[in-house]
Amino acid sequence: MKKVLLTVLAAASLQVATAQNSAVNSAVLNHKNGLLDKAQTDIDKAIVHKKTSESPKAWFYRGVIYQDMISSPIYSKQVSDETPNLVLEAFNKVKQLEGNNGEYTKQLPERMELLYGQVLNQAVAFHNEQKWDDAIKKYEMASKISPTDTTALMYAAYAATGKEDYKTAIQYYDKLLGIGHKTEPVYKAKIQLMQATEAKEEDVMKALEEGLAANPNSVYLMQEELKYYLAAGRGDEATEKLEKAIAADPKNASLYAVLGNVQERKKDLENATKNYKKAVELDPNNFDAYYNLGVMEYNKASELINQAAKMDYATYQKKGKPLEAQAKKHFEAAAPYFEAAHKAQPDDINTMQNLFRVYTRLDRKADADRMSKMLGNE
């Protein structure tokens, strides 16, 4: 009698387990047939039942079913903002239950990549509508799905900047730096935001120092660092630092261009010109050096024109014309420098504006008209 009772109990237990496994199997079958609402109902029951709540298969298919609902033209209306979180929770549960080498865990990378794309697309849609908070929430979710990917963090920083929440944007740039994305654009954006929020000078200087350590040829970072040196009356120190860098790397055109900029600020125009020319000798596409050479010649011409304009009629009759002739020579000297800068960076607005002014001064009407059209003037 006891044996019969035990057999009956075992059979009952087997029937319960089979019933619950049947719920998982039914969910899988409904998913396969595209009946995602029914599959959802089945799998929701399976993952809370004590017999299948620890089943990797049940959790895997919970993630798959909910994930496929996100992309479904029929069932996507039934999902909520919380659905991607449920998918991620399900996939994480699979890894927790069967480790890295389990049958279902091995299928997760492809699914996680798909989930990342789904969430990122949602974030971008909010971003395009300038719904900054919703976009940031989705970017953070995407970053959670793929912690080493930089795209979501970068765009989260852009969204925070769009929202004018600069401190949060800086935090996202710090996260990018923390995962090794130590590029010039990241440091540049971070430093500009630090300056906009009036961060402490020593903090900005520290960020510049770190940025230059990772990007030693960044003209922007070098120039920003030198601004702080010059503002603090440390121009000689800045010059010495650059000269040492040039001694260590004498073929680095960027260093000569920045040294020329420091010397120009100190009104040492002769040495500034020399170093700008050295920069373009080493790098024929060095925009900064060409542009600054053009500006120096343009400024010399403008100063002469202003002197002539301030003269009274009698003085102008004696000295004005020679000054204007001399100014014309400087405008003529500026033109090829701005043209070379324009060739190096064809979309730079300032260069085109300066070329338009120079061509106008030199009465080069066709060239001036060409620049005017490039600037969008009809």
Secondary structure, 3 states (H helix, E strand, C coil): CHHHHHHHHHHHHHHHHHHHHHHHHHHHHHHHCCCHHHHHHHHHHHCCCCCCCCCHHHHHHHHHHHHHHHHCCCCHHHCCCCHHHHHHHHHHHHHHHHCCCCCCHHHHHHHHHHHHHHHHHHHHHHHHCCCHHHHHHHHHHHHHHCCCCCHHHHHHHHHHHHCCCHHHHHHHHHHHHHCCCCCHHHHHHHHHHHHHCCCCHHHHHHHHHHHHHHCCCCHHHHHHHHHHHHHCCCHHHHHHHHHHHHHHCCCCHHHHHHHHHHHHHCCCHHHHHHHHHHHHHHCCCCHHHHHHHHHHHHHHHHHHHHHHHCCCHHHHHHHHHHHHHHHHHHHHHHHHHHHHHHHHCCCCHHHHHHHHHHHHHCCCHHHHHHHHHHCCCC
